[in-house]
């Protein structure tokens, strides 16, 4: 297993280098993509500012706390979109309809890896850095105490949240094997996962349980942000690890099951 992981990491590094060369061929297109990404989140922040002209807090979170949350969400969203959605999972329904999946299935690497992580989207990098800067501004302007010991815990939960989000994206998008030309499925997965931009405290009752277990969006942005702000509950750490493993394994099992429904272009 370790050998397989190392081999796929080497393949991914070569894919990253190849993707860089593609981006350098069309520099203006790359600049335009970065502008669109930054504009989208600028509008989001403007909406947050307008909201706080009328209220003093949302679910116990003040403006600067939500600014930290928005920055972390920006980093999370860009990493998720850039690694697995923009050039990868979004194109799966088209690959199924056109039979392009045949070529991928003949390659001597994991097909889920090839479909979901083949080409990174580099316009995410400036946007993710902008998100980190926004989180920093919210942290400094809000006068919160920074504790270095909270960073590893926050990064652990954040990383596990990315794995959960990726796994959910794979599962939802894989439904395209059953539904012909189901191009909206990747967008549906994105919209569900983008609910993570809300503080976990806004969900109550049964919804709170759902968004911590069945669809654990609380672990994606809200909990990592809370840890950075000094609110760490120790059970979040083992829970995030367990959920990440369960969702990743489930996505792989569902992917392999969904492949059995695929009819190649030659069949």
C-alpha positions as CSV (number, residue, x, y, z in Angstrom):
1,X,0.0,0.0,0.0
2,X,2.8,2.4,0.9
3,X,4.5,1.7,-2.5
4,X,1.2,2.5,-4.3
5,X,0.8,5.8,-2.4
6,X,4.4,6.8,-3.3
7,X,3.9,5.9,-6.9
8,X,0.7,7.9,-7.2
9,X,2.3,10.9,-5.5
10,X,5.1,10.8,-8.1
11,X,2.5,10.6,-10.9
12,X,0.6,13.5,-9.3
13,X,3.8,15.6,-9.2
14,X,4.4,15.0,-12.9
15,X,0.8,16.0,-13.6
16,X,1.2,19.2,-11.6
17,X,4.3,20.0,-13.7
18,X,2.5,19.3,-16.9
19,X,-0.5,21.5,-15.8
20,X,1.9,24.3,-15.1
21,X,3.2,24.2,-18.6
22,X,-0.3,24.3,-20.0
23,X,-1.1,27.4,-17.9
24,X,2.0,29.1,-19.1
25,X,0.8,28.7,-22.7
26,X,-2.3,30.8,-22.0
27,X,-1.3,33.4,-19.5
28,X,-4.1,35.8,-20.2
29,X,-6.7,33.1,-19.6
30,X,-5.0,32.3,-16.3
31,X,-5.1,35.9,-15.2
32,X,-8.8,36.2,-16.2
33,X,-9.6,33.0,-14.1
34,X,-7.8,34.5,-11.1
35,X,-9.7,37.8,-11.5
36,X,-13.1,35.9,-11.6
37,X,-12.2,33.9,-8.5
38,X,-11.2,37.0,-6.5
39,X,-14.2,38.9,-7.7
40,X,-16.5,36.2,-6.5
41,X,-15.2,36.2,-3.0
42,X,-15.0,40.0,-3.0
43,X,-18.8,40.0,-3.6
44,X,-19.2,37.5,-0.8
45,X,-17.3,39.7,1.6
46,X,-19.4,42.7,0.6
47,X,-22.5,40.7,1.4
48,X,-21.0,39.9,4.8
49,X,-20.4,43.6,5.5
50,X,-23.9,44.5,4.4
51,X,-25.3,41.9,6.7
52,X,-23.5,43.3,9.7
53,X,-24.9,46.8,9.0
54,X,-28.1,45.4,10.3
55,X,-27.1,42.8,12.9
56,X,-24.4,42.6,15.6
57,X,-23.8,38.8,15.4
58,X,-24.9,35.6,13.7
59,X,-25.4,32.5,15.8
60,X,-23.0,34.0,18.4
61,X,-20.3,34.9,15.8
62,X,-19.4,38.6,15.5
63,X,-18.2,40.3,12.3
64,X,-14.5,39.6,12.8
65,X,-15.1,36.0,13.8
66,X,-17.1,35.5,10.6
67,X,-14.4,37.3,8.7
68,X,-12.0,34.6,9.9
69,X,-14.6,31.9,9.0
70,X,-15.0,33.5,5.5
71,X,-11.2,33.5,5.0
72,X,-10.9,29.8,6.0
73,X,-13.8,29.0,3.8
74,X,-12.1,30.7,0.9
75,X,-9.0,28.6,1.3
76,X,-11.1,25.5,1.8
77,X,-13.3,26.1,-1.3
78,X,-10.3,27.0,-3.6
79,X,-8.3,23.9,-2.6
80,X,-11.4,21.7,-3.1
81,X,-12.4,23.2,-6.4
82,X,-8.8,23.4,-7.7
83,X,-7.7,19.9,-6.9
84,X,-10.8,17.8,-7.7
85,X,-13.7,19.7,-9.3
86,X,-12.9,22.3,-11.9
87,X,-11.0,20.2,-14.5
88,X,-11.8,16.8,-13.0
89,X,-15.1,15.8,-11.4
90,X,-17.0,18.3,-13.4
91,X,-16.1,16.5,-16.6
92,X,-17.0,13.0,-15.4
93,X,-20.5,13.1,-16.9
94,X,-19.1,14.1,-20.3
95,X,-16.5,11.3,-20.1
96,X,-19.2,8.8,-19.4
97,X,-21.4,9.9,-22.3
98,X,-18.6,10.2,-24.8
99,X,-16.8,7.0,-23.7
100,X,-13.7,8.9,-22.8
101,X,-13.5,6.9,-19.6
102,X,-12.2,3.9,-21.6
103,X,-8.8,5.5,-21.9
104,X,-8.6,6.2,-18.2
105,X,-9.6,2.7,-17.2
106,X,-6.8,1.2,-19.3
107,X,-4.1,3.2,-17.4
108,X,-2.1,1.3,-14.7
109,X,-3.2,3.6,-11.9
110,X,-6.2,3.9,-9.7
111,X,-9.2,5.1,-11.8
112,X,-10.7,7.2,-9.0
113,X,-7.4,9.0,-8.7
114,X,-7.2,9.6,-12.5
115,X,-10.7,10.9,-12.8
116,X,-10.8,13.2,-9.7
117,X,-7.2,14.5,-9.4
118,X,-5.7,14.4,-12.9
119,X,-5.3,18.1,-13.6
120,X,-5.1,20.9,-10.9
121,X,-6.6,24.3,-11.4
122,X,-3.9,26.9,-10.6
123,X,-6.2,29.9,-10.4
124,X,-7.0,28.6,-7.0
125,X,-3.6,29.6,-5.6
126,X,-3.9,33.4,-5.5
127,X,-7.5,33.1,-4.3
128,X,-6.5,30.7,-1.5
129,X,-3.7,33.1,-0.4
130,X,-6.3,35.9,-0.5
131,X,-8.5,33.8,1.8
132,X,-5.6,33.3,4.2
133,X,-5.0,37.1,4.3
134,X,-8.7,37.7,5.0
135,X,-8.6,35.3,7.9
136,X,-5.5,37.0,9.2
137,X,-7.2,40.4,8.9
138,X,-10.2,39.2,10.8
139,X,-8.0,37.7,13.5
140,X,-5.9,40.8,14.0
141,X,-8.7,43.3,13.7
142,X,-10.8,41.3,16.1
143,X,-8.0,41.3,18.7
144,X,-8.1,37.6,19.2
145,X,-5.3,35.9,21.2
146,X,-3.2,33.7,18.9
147,X,-2.1,30.3,20.3
148,X,0.4,28.4,18.2
149,X,-0.7,25.2,19.8
150,X,-4.1,25.5,18.2
151,X,-2.6,25.5,14.6
152,X,-1.8,21.8,14.3
153,X,-5.3,20.8,15.6
154,X,-7.0,23.3,13.2
155,X,-4.9,22.0,10.3
156,X,-5.7,18.4,11.2
157,X,-9.5,19.0,11.2
158,X,-9.2,21.2,8.1
159,X,-7.3,18.4,6.2
160,X,-9.8,15.8,7.3
161,X,-12.6,18.1,6.2
162,X,-11.1,18.3,2.7
163,X,-11.0,14.5,2.5
164,X,-14.6,14.3,3.6
165,X,-15.7,17.0,1.1
166,X,-13.7,15.3,-1.7
167,X,-15.3,11.9,-0.9
168,X,-18.8,13.4,-0.9
169,X,-18.0,15.0,-4.2
170,X,-16.9,11.7,-5.7
171,X,-20.0,9.8,-4.4
172,X,-22.5,12.4,-5.7
173,X,-20.8,12.8,-9.1
174,X,-20.5,9.0,-9.5
175,X,-24.3,8.9,-9.8
176,X,-23.7,10.0,-13.4
177,X,-23.1,6.3,-14.2
178,X,-26.9,5.8,-13.7
179,X,-28.2,9.1,-15.0
180,X,-27.5,9.9,-18.6
181,X,-25.8,13.2,-19.3
182,X,-26.1,14.2,-15.6
183,X,-23.9,17.3,-16.0
184,X,-25.5,19.2,-13.0
185,X,-24.4,16.5,-10.5
186,X,-20.9,18.0,-9.8
187,X,-22.5,21.4,-9.3
188,X,-25.0,19.9,-6.9
189,X,-22.2,18.4,-4.9
190,X,-20.4,21.8,-4.8
191,X,-23.5,23.6,-3.6
192,X,-24.1,21.1,-0.8
193,X,-20.5,21.3,0.3
194,X,-20.5,25.1,0.2
195,X,-23.0,25.1,3.0
196,X,-19.8,24.7,5.2
197,X,-19.3,28.5,5.0
198,X,-21.9,28.8,7.7
199,X,-21.1,28.5,11.4
200,X,-22.0,25.1,12.9
201,X,-24.1,27.0,15.5
202,X,-26.7,28.0,12.9
203,X,-27.8,24.4,12.7
204,X,-29.9,23.1,15.6
205,X,-31.8,19.9,16.5
206,X,-31.7,17.1,13.9
207,X,-30.0,19.3,11.3
208,X,-27.0,19.7,13.6
209,X,-26.7,15.9,13.9
210,X,-26.9,15.5,10.1
211,X,-24.3,18.2,9.5
212,X,-21.9,16.5,11.9
213,X,-22.2,12.9,10.8
214,X,-24.1,12.1,7.6
215,X,-23.0,15.3,5.9
216,X,-20.2,16.5,8.2
217,X,-19.8,20.1,6.9
218,X,-19.2,21.4,10.4
219,X,-15.7,19.7,10.2
220,X,-14.8,21.4,7.0
221,X,-14.7,25.1,7.9
222,X,-16.6,25.9,11.1
223,X,-14.6,23.7,13.5
224,X,-11.1,24.6,12.1
225,X,-12.0,28.3,12.4
226,X,-13.3,27.8,15.9
227,X,-10.0,26.1,16.9
228,X,-8.0,29.1,15.5
229,X,-10.2,31.4,17.5
230,X,-9.4,29.4,20.7
231,X,-12.5,27.2,21.0
232,X,-11.2,23.6,20.8
233,X,-13.3,20.6,21.9
234,X,-11.0,17.6,22.1
235,X,-13.6,15.1,20.6
236,X,-13.4,17.0,17.3
237,X,-9.9,15.5,16.7
238,X,-10.6,11.7,16.8
239,X,-14.1,12.3,15.2
240,X,-12.6,14.1,12.2
241,X,-10.0,11.4,11.7
242,X,-12.6,8.6,11.9
243,X,-15.0,10.4,9.6
244,X,-12.3,11.1,7.0
245,X,-11.3,7.5,6.9
246,X,-14.9,6.3,6.7
247,X,-15.9,8.8,3.9
248,X,-12.7,8.1,1.8
249,X,-13.2,4.4,2.0
250,X,-16.9,4.8,1.2
251,X,-16.1,6.9,-1.8
252,X,-13.7,4.2,-3.1
253,X,-16.3,1.4,-2.6
254,X,-19.0,3.4,-4.3
255,X,-16.7,4.4,-7.2
256,X,-15.9,0.7,-7.8
257,X,-19.6,-0.2,-7.6
258,X,-20.5,2.6,-10.0
259,X,-17.9,1.5,-12.5
260,X,-19.8,-1.8,-12.9
261,X,-22.7,0.2,-14.5
262,X,-20.4,1.8,-17.1
263,X,-20.8,0.7,-20.7
264,X,-17.7,1.5,-22.7
265,X,-17.7,3.2,-26.1
266,X,-17.0,-0.2,-27.7
267,X,-19.8,-2.1,-26.0
